[in-house]
Every structure is written in C-alpha cells, then in structure tokens.
Amino acid sequence: MTTDLTQMSPEELQDVLDEQRRLHTELVAQELNLNITRGKPAPEQLDLNRHMLDMDVPTKSADGTDVRNYGGNRGLVDIRQIFAELLNVDLEDIIAGDNSSLALMHDFLTFAMLHKLPGAKGRWADQQIKFIAPVPGYDRHFTLCEHLGVEMLPIELGEHGPDMDEVERLAADPQVKGMWVVPMYSNPNGAVYDETTVRRLMEMPAAPDFRILWDNAYGLHHLTDNEIQPLPVLRMAQEAGNPDRVLEFASTSKITHAGDGIAFLASSKGNLEFYLAHAGVRKIGPDKVNQMRHAAYFKDAEGVRSLMRRHRELLAPKFHLVERTLRARLGGTGVATWTQPEGGYFVNLTVMDGTATRVVELAKEAGIALTPAGSSHPLHQDPRNRFIRLSPSFPSQGELSQAMDGVATCVLVAAAEKLLGKN
C-alpha cells in the first residue's frame, strides 16, 4: 500500500478498513503463536557459544587467584582487562560481577537509598528525589525507579540524545539526583549519543550526588560494519571536574549466554568504593569460575569483537526483513514511521497518535505478542499513545515475516478506525 490514508475520503478509508479487517480475520483463524516482545538472543545465537558448556576452565587467574575459592569482590583481572579495552575505560575503574547488569543497577540505587553517597548530604530515602528519564526508553529502568519510589521526569530522546537545554534545566533542581542513559543503540529507538551531548552531560551543573546511570548494554551490538567505539565517558567526566558523575554498566548477556553471563560496573574510585563496601555485606565475591570461563573463551578483546560479528550475521537479516516488510506494507500510508538502527536489538515503530494500544490489542487477537503500549515511558504512560517496540531477534525469519506482516495489518486497521472515528 502506498496511498496516504490521511488524504483519503471516508468512502476510500472504509474500503481500506474492510480489506484490512478481512486480513486480520484470516490471521486470527491461523491461530498463530508469535512473540516479538523482548530482545532475547535466538537459539542460533546461543549456539555460537555452545563450546563454553564443555570447555576446560583454568583454576588460576593471571594474578594467581584460585577462582574456586571465596573473595575477589572486584572480579578477575583477566576478564576486566578485556572489557576495560572494549568499554574504553581504565582497568582500575572497572569491576566484574555476576550475570546481570540490571542487578548491579538495582543494588547501586538501593545502596544510595539506604546509605550516603559520596557528595550527598544524606540518604536518598530521606529525600524526595527525581530522575531524568529520556523517552522512549527501557521499561526495566523505569520499573527500578517506580519500585524505589523515585519520581521520573520524561524528556524526549532524539537521534543523538535528548534536548540538552531541557536536561540542564531539569538538572538544576537539587532534587534531581540521576538520569538514565543508554548511550549506544538505545532501547528502543536506536539513538547514539554524540560527543557534544555527552560533554554537556558531563559539564552541566547538578547536585553533588547527581549520577548518570550509563547503561551501555548494546555498545558492542553492531548491525553494520560501522563499529562505533564507545566514548571515554569516565575520562570526560574527570576532565569536566565531575569524576563521580557516571556509573557505566554492561554485560555479556547477549554476547555469550543470557542466563550465565558477566556484568560490569565502571566508575570513579569513590563510586566503586561506595558500591563494594555495601556489596561486600551481601556476598563474598562473584562467580569467578564463570568469569575465568569467559576470559579463557574470549582470550582478548578482539575475540569478543569477532564473536559479535558472527552475531551480526544472524541478526542483521532479521532487521532488514522488518524494514522491507514495514516499507512494503506501511510506506507512504502516512500512519506509521519506524527506526532503522545501526545496532542494538530493537526497532521503534511509531503509529498514529492514540492507536498504539489498539494495535497491540489487535495483534494479541491474531496471536502476535507485542510489548505493551506505553512500556517506553515511565508508569506506562505514553501521552500520545504511539510507540511500539519491536524485537526481531528471537523468532525465526519465517515467524518474523508472519509477525511483521500481521503487525502492519493491525496498524492499518487501527489507523483507519481512528480516521473514521470508530475507536
């Protein structure tokens, strides 16, 4: 379809609606069971690393640590060296933990609630605190804030970051203590923060205990041969006179195995000492055997980069399929746009205002599970009800083709209903 629905007469729109409803009825009759809700690695991606399950793991690290025993709360130097290079940070500024970067974020926020951060006047739990939340954004970040009672201040995320004039205005409020940033191939719109934006984030006036949670979850997940390098954000914060401003998180969850990877936290000496002092109460060191397994498997940073190119060979065709299908079915209709990311795990589909919830509902009726409308915003409140996150990674190409064709049908039904005043 290439005709702009917004320019059609009511009679023409009714014809479109009748045809798309017929296609939707056919979808429902197929009793599909398709799921594109979350950015999970496909079985073929997990199989890239099947040798990890039966490899011999050395018992001693490079510095002589026996990986089978207690201790070592900073993680093994072997794996830290590899990811310090990949994340463009210094070795002394990065620690390695267990499998979940989300757990590191949760623990840091909880520690900040219960204990006094460097630079803070008191515990966050004793204050009314707020976080800047670029949108569309990652639902799990918002859930952490909601769970801890942190007020979120949505701000629209552009191609190279949010409106920095507005960010600086918000950060001037002493109650604003933090900000979420996914700096590369952000979830879900694929934004890549540019150097100008990042330098302003590092330099802007803010509360002494203001922290940017820099979730670099997709920094190695390129979909093209243009492998953008992470900015040296910790160095930039230091140069700006705000060394404690950034806590950078990353993990191997979508590199090796999602369930048994390694998470990383890179930050200033003060932030790391604060985190480790409280994490040491909770546990006596991370899973060093798994860290040693990963270090022996990767060998070096180039081993990780090589593996990620094999991931790209599996993922890029799926993203191309999404683009082709959306362009063929929705291009020129005037009722949808979508991102074409150069990395990451998601495509952000923007539908006609007020119709995202209806699209998700129609898709569910057709056996296609989509991320709930509003997930891209704090408290699931997308004021324009227009964003839908698409996750192409897990389904087979055949399943993905069916799902995307079905999604396009649902978008057209919802748009025609809206234009005719029928929803």
PANU-109405 format. One line per field, with one value per residue (C-alpha): residue number from 1; x, y, z. Coordinates in steps of 0.2 Angstrom, whole numbers, plus 5000, padded with zeros to 4 digits. Layout:
REM PANU-109405
pos: c(NUM ...)
X: c(X ...)
Y: c(Y ...)
Z: c(Z ...)
REM end
This chain:
REM PANU-109405
pos: c(1 2 3 4 5 6 7 8 9 10 11 12 13 14 15 16 17 18 19 20 21 22 23 24 25 26 27 28 29 30 31 32 33 34 35 36 37 38 39 40 41 42 43 44 45 46 47 48 49 50 51 52 53 54 55 56 57 58 59 60 61 62 63 64 65 66 67 68 69 70 71 72 73 74 75 76 77 78 79 80 81 82 83 84 85 86 87 88 89 90 91 92 93 94 95 96 97 98 99 100 101 102 103 104 105 106 107 108 109 110 111 112 113 114 115 116 117 118 119 120 121 122 123 124 125 126 127 128 129 130 131 132 133 134 135 136 137 138 139 140 141 142 143 144 145 146 147 148 149 150 151 152 153 154 155 156 157 158 159 160 161 162 163 164 165 166 167 168 169 170 171 172 173 174 175 176 177 178 179 180 181 182 183 184 185 186 187 188 189 190 191 192 193 194 195 196 197 198 199 200 201 202 203 204 205 206 207 208 209 210 211 212 213 214 215 216 217 218 219 220 221 222 223 224 225 226 227 228 229 230 231 232 233 234 235 236 237 238 239 240 241 242 243 244 245 246 247 248 249 250 251 252 253 254 255 256 257 258 259 260 261 262 263 264 265 266 267 268 269 270 271 272 273 274 275 276 277 278 279 280 281 282 283 284 285 286 287 288 289 290 291 292 293 294 295 296 297 298 299 300 301 302 303 304 305 306 307 308 309 310 311 312 313 314 315 316 317 318 319 320 321 322 323 324 325 326 327 328 329 330 331 332 333 334 335 336 337 338 339 340 341 342 343 344 345 346 347 348 349 350 351 352 353 354 355 356 357 358 359 360 361 362 363 364 365 366 367 368 369 370 371 372 373 374 375 376 377 378 379 380 381 382 383 384 385 386 387 388 389 390 391 392 393 394 395 396 397 398 399 400 401 402 403 404 405 406 407 408 409 410 411 412 413 414 415 416 417 418 419 420 421 422 423)
X: c(5000 5007 4992 4992 4977 4976 4972 4958 4939 4928 4922 4940 4945 4930 4936 4954 4946 4936 4950 4962 4949 4947 4966 4965 4951 4962 4976 4965 4959 4978 4979 4997 5008 5022 5031 5042 5041 5058 5076 5081 5095 5089 5094 5106 5115 5116 5123 5138 5144 5140 5158 5158 5147 5161 5177 5191 5192 5208 5208 5220 5219 5233 5237 5237 5220 5211 5195 5186 5188 5180 5184 5189 5175 5182 5181 5195 5208 5208 5190 5191 5206 5196 5181 5191 5198 5180 5172 5186 5189 5205 5207 5207 5190 5180 5174 5166 5151 5138 5127 5115 5119 5101 5105 5120 5109 5096 5110 5118 5101 5096 5113 5111 5094 5100 5117 5125 5133 5149 5144 5127 5120 5111 5102 5091 5077 5076 5073 5061 5072 5069 5077 5078 5071 5073 5059 5056 5066 5069 5055 5066 5075 5058 5052 5068 5063 5045 5049 5060 5048 5059 5049 5053 5054 5051 5061 5060 5075 5081 5093 5109 5102 5089 5087 5101 5094 5079 5091 5101 5086 5079 5096 5097 5084 5093 5080 5085 5098 5100 5097 5096 5106 5108 5122 5123 5109 5097 5082 5070 5074 5092 5099 5118 5123 5135 5151 5143 5129 5140 5151 5137 5130 5147 5149 5132 5129 5119 5118 5134 5126 5119 5123 5121 5117 5126 5118 5130 5120 5121 5138 5146 5130 5133 5121 5133 5152 5152 5158 5156 5168 5162 5166 5179 5165 5174 5188 5177 5168 5185 5190 5174 5178 5164 5173 5159 5145 5144 5141 5143 5135 5137 5136 5139 5121 5118 5136 5138 5123 5109 5107 5126 5135 5145 5140 5152 5152 5164 5165 5176 5186 5174 5159 5167 5172 5155 5147 5160 5158 5140 5140 5153 5140 5128 5141 5159 5164 5156 5156 5175 5174 5162 5172 5188 5177 5173 5191 5198 5185 5187 5206 5206 5195 5197 5189 5174 5173 5175 5161 5150 5152 5145 5130 5128 5127 5112 5104 5106 5095 5081 5082 5082 5066 5057 5062 5057 5040 5036 5041 5031 5015 5016 5027 5018 5002 5005 5001 5017 5036 5050 5068 5082 5095 5113 5115 5106 5091 5075 5065 5054 5038 5028 5010 4996 4993 4981 4982 4996 4985 4973 4987 4994 4976 4973 4989 4985 4969 4979 4991 5006 5013 5019 5027 5013 5009 5016 5031 5043 5038 5038 5022 5017 5010 5014 5004 5002 4999 5010 5026 5028 5044 5048 5060 5066 5080 5071 5059 5065 5065 5049 5040 5046 5040 5022 5023 5028 5015 5002 5008 5006 4989 4985 4992 4981 4966 4969 4973 4958 4947 4954 4952 4934 4931 4927 4939)
Y: c(5000 5017 5028 5041 5036 5054 5061 5048 5051 5042 5030 5026 5024 5012 5001 5001 4996 4982 4975 4976 4968 4954 4951 4952 4939 4927 4930 4926 4910 4904 4903 4910 4910 4923 4933 4949 4956 4955 4956 4938 4930 4917 4899 4900 4915 4905 4890 4901 4898 4880 4876 4886 4872 4859 4868 4866 4881 4886 4886 4900 4918 4928 4935 4918 4919 4902 4905 4891 4900 4914 4933 4944 4956 4967 4952 4943 4954 4943 4947 4965 4968 4963 4973 4989 4989 4986 5000 5012 5013 5011 4994 5001 5009 4993 4978 4962 4954 4940 4938 4953 4972 4976 4968 4980 4995 4989 4987 5003 5013 5003 5007 5025 5025 5017 5025 5041 5043 5052 5070 5068 5077 5062 5046 5047 5038 5053 5065 5067 5063 5063 5055 5062 5048 5050 5043 5032 5022 5005 4999 4990 5006 5014 4999 5001 5019 5015 5001 5013 5027 5038 5052 5051 5066 5061 5070 5066 5057 5062 5053 5060 5062 5072 5091 5096 5114 5105 5092 5106 5115 5099 5095 5112 5106 5099 5086 5079 5065 5055 5051 5036 5035 5021 5029 5017 5010 5014 5004 5006 5019 5015 5033 5035 5050 5061 5068 5086 5079 5068 5083 5094 5080 5079 5098 5104 5110 5097 5091 5085 5067 5068 5052 5046 5028 5024 5008 5003 4987 4987 4996 4980 4975 4982 4978 4986 4986 5003 4998 5014 5015 5019 5037 5038 5044 5042 5052 5065 5066 5068 5082 5091 5091 5079 5062 5054 5058 5042 5024 5013 4996 4982 4964 4948 4943 4945 4940 4923 4916 4927 4916 4914 4930 4943 4960 4975 4992 5005 5021 5033 5027 5035 5027 5009 5010 5015 5001 4987 4992 4988 4974 4965 4964 4955 4942 4936 4939 4935 4919 4919 4902 4909 4924 4913 4903 4919 4925 4909 4908 4926 4926 4945 4960 4955 4938 4947 4958 4943 4934 4950 4950 4932 4938 4952 4939 4931 4947 4959 4949 4950 4969 4970 4959 4971 4986 4978 4972 4989 4998 4987 4987 5004 5015 5030 5027 5042 5032 5025 5028 5017 5017 5009 5006 5003 4992 4985 4974 4984 4994 5008 5008 5025 5023 5036 5046 5037 5020 5010 5002 4996 4989 4979 4973 4968 4959 4949 4944 4937 4928 4940 4946 4964 4974 4983 5000 5013 5002 5015 5028 5029 5022 5015 5032 5037 5053 5051 5033 5030 5020 5001 4992 4978 4964 4955 4944 4928 4922 4913 4923 4914 4918 4936 4938 4932 4943 4959 4957 4954 4970 4980 4974 4979 4996 4999 4993 5004 5019 5018 5016 5031 5042 5036 5040 5021 5019)
Z: c(5000 4995 4997 5011 5022 5029 5012 5009 5008 5021 5007 5002 5021 5023 5009 5017 5034 5026 5017 5032 5044 5032 5033 5051 5052 5042 5054 5069 5060 5058 5077 5077 5092 5088 5101 5097 5115 5122 5115 5118 5108 5096 5099 5084 5093 5109 5099 5094 5111 5115 5117 5133 5141 5140 5139 5152 5164 5172 5191 5192 5185 5178 5195 5204 5211 5214 5205 5215 5232 5241 5239 5225 5225 5211 5199 5190 5181 5166 5161 5167 5156 5141 5145 5150 5132 5125 5135 5134 5152 5163 5172 5189 5185 5181 5192 5186 5194 5191 5177 5177 5175 5180 5197 5198 5194 5207 5220 5217 5218 5234 5242 5238 5246 5262 5263 5260 5243 5240 5239 5246 5261 5266 5261 5246 5256 5267 5252 5238 5223 5204 5189 5171 5160 5141 5131 5123 5135 5143 5153 5166 5171 5174 5184 5196 5199 5202 5214 5224 5224 5213 5203 5184 5173 5155 5141 5123 5116 5099 5086 5095 5113 5122 5121 5132 5136 5144 5153 5160 5166 5175 5182 5191 5203 5218 5220 5203 5208 5192 5174 5164 5148 5135 5125 5110 5100 5114 5118 5109 5096 5092 5097 5098 5110 5101 5109 5110 5120 5131 5135 5140 5152 5160 5162 5167 5184 5195 5213 5220 5222 5204 5195 5177 5175 5159 5153 5139 5136 5117 5114 5105 5096 5079 5064 5051 5048 5055 5073 5083 5098 5115 5121 5135 5146 5163 5157 5150 5167 5176 5164 5167 5186 5190 5192 5201 5189 5179 5183 5167 5166 5153 5152 5141 5142 5123 5119 5126 5136 5143 5159 5164 5158 5167 5172 5173 5183 5178 5188 5199 5213 5225 5217 5216 5235 5240 5230 5235 5253 5253 5241 5252 5265 5253 5246 5247 5229 5212 5202 5197 5189 5176 5174 5171 5158 5149 5149 5143 5129 5123 5125 5122 5116 5098 5102 5108 5093 5081 5090 5089 5070 5070 5080 5067 5053 5061 5067 5053 5040 5053 5054 5035 5035 5047 5036 5020 5027 5035 5020 5008 5019 5028 5017 5010 5021 5032 5048 5053 5054 5061 5065 5055 5069 5066 5081 5096 5097 5093 5081 5087 5077 5079 5074 5073 5089 5100 5091 5099 5112 5099 5088 5102 5106 5088 5087 5103 5095 5080 5091 5090 5106 5107 5121 5129 5123 5135 5140 5133 5146 5165 5173 5156 5151 5134 5132 5114 5114 5098 5102 5100 5102 5090 5095 5080 5087 5094 5081 5065 5049 5044 5060 5060 5042 5048 5063 5054 5041 5054 5064 5048 5046 5064 5061 5046 5055 5070 5059 5048 5063 5071 5055 5053 5071 5075 5090)
REM end
